[in-house]
Amino acid sequence: MVKQNTAPTMKDVAKEAGVSLGTVSKVINGIPVGEEYRKKVEQAIKELDYHLNAYARGLKSNCTNTIAVVLPTIAHPYFGLIAHCINSSLQKRGYRMLLCDTDYDNEKEQEMIRMAEQNKVDGIIALTYDPKLEVPSEINSVSIDRYLGANIPCVASDNYAGGRLAAEKLMENGCRKLAFLRVGSSIVGETNKRKDGFVAACEAAGVPYEIKNLEDARDGTVFDPLAEFAVFLDDHLQDGVLEFDGIFCVTDRLAYQIVQLLRLMGLRVPEDVQVIGFDGLRTFGDMDYYCSTIVQPVDAIAETCVEVVLNENRANTPSLLCLPVRYAYGGTTKA
C-alpha cells in the first residue's frame, strides 16, 4: 500500500488500485465501469482514506457549490433565524453557506463581498445597510428587504400589508387612537412600507394616530432611542392615562422594549395599552412569541432567496418578490 505523508490524490488511488486515472474519475463521478474495476477503486479509496477535494474540483469546473450570505449581525434573533433557514435550504440542494457577519459596518460589507468574489462563490444573498455597496455583476445575487441594483432581485415580506394588518387588528380589538414607533436605518427599503400600510389603514378607518420615527446613528454619536421613546410616551401621558391605547412597533425587539417602558410607567399591557410588533420572533427560537406580532415567513424568504440565486435563467424574475405575512397573538393584545 502507498504510504502517505500528505493527503492522497486521485493518482495515488489509481496506483493503489492498479487502474487508470480515468477509471478512478469515472467511479468517483458515478459513471459506470466494470464491476471488478469499481471494487478495486472503492477498496483503494477506503485503504488510503481518500477524500474528494470538492473546493479544488469546483474551481476547475467554475462551480464551488458555495453561496455567500451577508448579514448585518447574527446576534439578533431574526437575522440568526434567516441564516439558519438559508443554510438548511442550501444543504438540501448540496450547497454550502459562507456566512459573513458585518456588524452593521459598511466597510466590512464591501470587504465581505470582495472575499466572496475571491472565494469564487456561485452566488450572494445579502441583507445590507450600505446604499453604495458594489456587487460583481457576474455573480448571481439576491437582496433581502433592500434594492442593491437593477439586476438584483429583492425578496421581502409584504411589509405594507403587515402594517395595515397591525393597525386593523388593534382597531378590531377596540383601540381608538394608535401610535407607530420606529427606530431604524435612514436607507429606504421595503421595511419602510410598514408605516405606509399602518397610516393607510388608520386613515381609511378615520382613526387618529401618532408617529415617532427615529433613525439609527451611524456616525459614532451617542444615541439612546429608548430615552427618546420614554419622553414621547411621557408627553402623551395625562393623569396616568396614555392618549393612545394601541401601539404598532416596527420590530418585535422594539415592541418588547416599549412594553417594559409602559409597565415602568404604571400602565398595564394589554389592559390599558395594546402592543403589536413585527417579525414573529419566539423565545428560545420555537416557544412563545415575545409579543403579539406580524409574522414574517422566514422559511419562505430563505427558500425563495436560494431558488432565485441558483437560477441561471433569471430573465423573467421580478425585481421584487413579496411574500405574505400573518398576525399571531403573543400576550400584548387582547385575546
DABELGI-V834755 format. One record per backbone hydrogen bond with DSSP energy under -0.5 kcal/mol. NH is the residue of the N-H (numbers start at 1). CO is the residue of the C=O. E is the energy in kcal/mol with one decimal. If there is no record, write none. Layout:
BEGIN
nh & co & e
NH & CO & E
NH & CO & E
END
This chain:
BEGIN
nh & co & e
13 & 9 & -1.8
14 & 10 & -2.5
15 & 11 & -2.4
16 & 12 & -2.6
17 & 13 & -2.5
18 & 14 & -1.3
19 & 14 & -2.1
24 & 20 & -1.6
25 & 21 & -2.3
26 & 22 & -2.2
27 & 23 & -2.2
28 & 24 & -2.5
29 & 25 & -2.0
30 & 27 & -1.2
31 & 26 & -3.1
38 & 34 & -2.5
39 & 35 & -2.2
40 & 36 & -1.9
41 & 37 & -2.4
42 & 38 & -2.6
43 & 39 & -2.3
44 & 40 & -2.2
45 & 41 & -2.5
46 & 42 & -1.9
47 & 43 & -2.5
48 & 44 & -2.5
49 & 45 & -0.8
50 & 45 & -2.1
54 & 52 & -1.5
57 & 53 & -2.4
58 & 54 & -2.2
59 & 55 & -2.1
60 & 56 & -1.6
61 & 57 & -1.7
62 & 58 & -0.7
62 & 59 & -0.5
63 & 58 & -3.0
67 & 96 & -2.7
68 & 123 & -2.5
69 & 98 & -2.6
70 & 68 & -0.5
70 & 125 & -2.7
71 & 69 & -0.6
71 & 100 & -2.7
80 & 76 & -2.5
81 & 77 & -2.2
82 & 78 & -2.2
83 & 79 & -2.4
84 & 80 & -2.1
85 & 81 & -2.6
86 & 82 & -2.5
87 & 83 & -2.4
88 & 84 & -2.2
89 & 85 & -2.2
90 & 86 & -2.5
91 & 87 & -2.5
92 & 88 & -1.7
93 & 89 & -0.6
93 & 90 & -1.2
94 & 91 & -1.6
95 & 90 & -2.7
96 & 65 & -2.7
98 & 67 & -2.7
99 & 97 & -0.8
100 & 69 & -3.0
101 & 99 & -0.5
102 & 71 & -2.5
102 & 100 & -0.7
103 & 72 & -0.8
104 & 72 & -1.0
105 & 102 & -1.6
106 & 104 & -0.6
109 & 105 & -2.1
110 & 106 & -1.9
111 & 107 & -2.2
112 & 108 & -2.8
113 & 109 & -1.8
114 & 110 & -2.1
115 & 111 & -2.4
116 & 112 & -2.5
117 & 113 & -2.2
118 & 114 & -2.5
119 & 115 & -1.8
120 & 117 & -1.5
121 & 116 & -1.8
122 & 66 & -3.1
123 & 66 & -0.7
124 & 140 & -2.2
125 & 68 & -3.0
126 & 142 & -2.5
127 & 70 & -2.8
128 & 126 & -0.5
131 & 129 & -0.7
133 & 130 & -1.5
135 & 133 & -0.6
139 & 136 & -1.4
140 & 122 & -0.5
140 & 138 & -0.5
142 & 124 & -2.5
143 & 153 & -2.6
144 & 126 & -2.1
145 & 143 & -0.5
145 & 155 & -1.8
152 & 149 & -1.5
153 & 141 & -0.6
153 & 151 & -0.6
154 & 319 & -2.6
155 & 143 & -2.8
156 & 321 & -2.4
158 & 323 & -2.4
159 & 157 & -2.0
162 & 158 & -2.0
163 & 159 & -2.3
164 & 160 & -2.1
165 & 161 & -2.7
166 & 162 & -2.2
167 & 163 & -2.0
168 & 164 & -2.8
169 & 165 & -2.5
170 & 166 & -2.1
171 & 167 & -2.4
172 & 168 & -2.6
173 & 169 & -1.6
174 & 171 & -1.8
175 & 170 & -2.3
178 & 208 & -2.2
179 & 246 & -1.7
180 & 210 & -2.5
181 & 248 & -2.3
182 & 212 & -2.4
184 & 214 & -1.7
190 & 145 & -3.3
192 & 189 & -1.3
193 & 190 & -1.8
194 & 191 & -1.7
195 & 192 & -0.9
196 & 192 & -1.1
197 & 193 & -2.4
198 & 194 & -1.9
199 & 195 & -2.9
200 & 196 & -2.3
201 & 197 & -2.1
202 & 198 & -2.1
203 & 199 & -2.7
204 & 200 & -2.1
205 & 201 & -1.5
206 & 202 & -0.8
207 & 202 & -2.5
208 & 176 & -0.5
210 & 178 & -1.7
212 & 180 & -2.7
214 & 182 & -3.2
214 & 212 & -0.6
216 & 184 & -2.8
218 & 216 & -0.6
225 & 223 & -0.5
228 & 224 & -1.4
229 & 225 & -2.5
230 & 226 & -2.4
231 & 227 & -1.9
232 & 228 & -2.2
233 & 229 & -2.7
234 & 230 & -2.5
235 & 231 & -2.3
236 & 232 & -0.8
236 & 233 & -0.8
237 & 234 & -1.5
238 & 236 & -0.6
238 & 241 & -2.8
241 & 238 & -1.6
243 & 236 & -2.4
245 & 177 & -1.6
246 & 177 & -1.2
247 & 274 & -3.0
248 & 179 & -2.9
249 & 247 & -0.6
249 & 276 & -3.0
250 & 181 & -2.0
252 & 278 & -1.4
255 & 251 & -2.0
256 & 252 & -2.7
257 & 253 & -1.9
258 & 254 & -2.7
259 & 255 & -2.3
260 & 256 & -1.5
261 & 257 & -1.9
262 & 258 & -2.7
263 & 259 & -2.1
264 & 260 & -1.9
265 & 261 & -1.5
266 & 263 & -1.4
267 & 262 & -2.5
272 & 268 & -1.9
273 & 268 & -2.0
274 & 245 & -2.3
275 & 332 & -2.9
276 & 247 & -2.5
277 & 292 & -2.8
279 & 294 & -3.2
283 & 288 & -3.2
285 & 282 & -1.6
286 & 283 & -0.7
287 & 283 & -1.9
290 & 281 & -1.7
293 & 328 & -2.6
294 & 277 & -1.3
295 & 293 & -0.7
295 & 326 & -3.7
296 & 279 & -1.9
298 & 296 & -1.9
301 & 297 & -2.6
302 & 298 & -2.7
303 & 299 & -2.6
304 & 300 & -2.6
305 & 301 & -2.4
306 & 302 & -2.3
307 & 303 & -2.5
308 & 304 & -2.5
309 & 305 & -2.6
310 & 306 & -1.8
311 & 308 & -0.9
312 & 310 & -0.7
314 & 312 & -0.9
317 & 314 & -1.4
321 & 154 & -3.0
322 & 320 & -0.6
323 & 156 & -2.5
326 & 295 & -1.2
328 & 293 & -2.6
END
